[in-house]
Amino acid sequence: MADKKFRRIGVLTSGGDAPGMNAAVRSVVRTAAQNGLEIMGVFGGYRGLVDNDMKLLGSRDVSNIISMGGTMLFTDRCDEFKEEAGLQKAMKTCQENKIDGLVCIGGDGTFRGAQDLTRRGIPCIAIPGTIDNDISATDYTIGYDTAMNTVVDLVDKLRDTCESHARCNVVEVMGRNAGYIAINTGIATGAVGIAIEEFPFDADGMIEKMKELKKAKKRNFIVIVSEAFGAEFSENLAKRIDEETGIETKFARLAHVQRGGRPTLRDRELASLMGYKAVELLLEGKSNLIVNIRNEVIGCEDIEYALCYDKLCKGKIKVEDIKGFTDEQIAKMVADAEIRRQRMLSSYEIASKISI
């Protein structure tokens, strides 16, 4: 049975949508119902808390959504929520609707919102939902696998026409400032080149390789580029390849099509397990945590730690500037960040070696 402190919890999705969010909402609602809790679905992310836009959800309300992309609760980015006045409105909404705790599904901005609410007395558990896989405290985020499969499917189609016309396609993929989608889809599609911001990209070397492959009668070429480089990088690279190799080169920006579609098995399973874990943590009296998966085990991490570790992994903070953690915790952050970097570097190097 549920802890006496919890009679009603809320669930929201915030930030960019990701396939599998609906599966997570479904899991949260049904796990809550199994534990005798009422659950409020909050519409439009944190804006729904500010504007008091929500309704009670039962198990039947989430029937058949596990296979749907997007989010039935909708999503938004709410600047008002970032200010104290907006936070106080959200707090008032929770109090008026007798919400004892929240499950917040989204990316790092969602985590910061959950942290702010927890500090003001509303216990929150966050679930990582973003196609970018740029939450360092977890090995996988909800939506990441589906987005990669979408890219692979589309690039396979581009390769068919490249083979027919002896062309190259430079394909820009999403991922914000993280190169995970690019590197893994590049490997999976046999790209001749992969450009990610995390490691140096040897455009000259790639072009020379393409010239040699053209001489060897190779007809199709795929180059995958992370969107982190900016709007013009991929288009300019396509022009350069065309001019310097004589290979007709097209540019394709896959853009937001990567966020849509039916979630894969992997994302449905991950979302379901994470949704269950989030409610379980609330019922254990825990809060200010993100649910994560490490080495295929569903667990959790303190939001403060996760956000700081994320900044370290992304080079947004130096080790000497980290405050509020023990020497042991900081040492663990540094070690884990290096392991994560080395794994990515290994994949990047392997991709280059097998692209000939």
Disulfide bonds with the S-S distance in Angstrom:
none
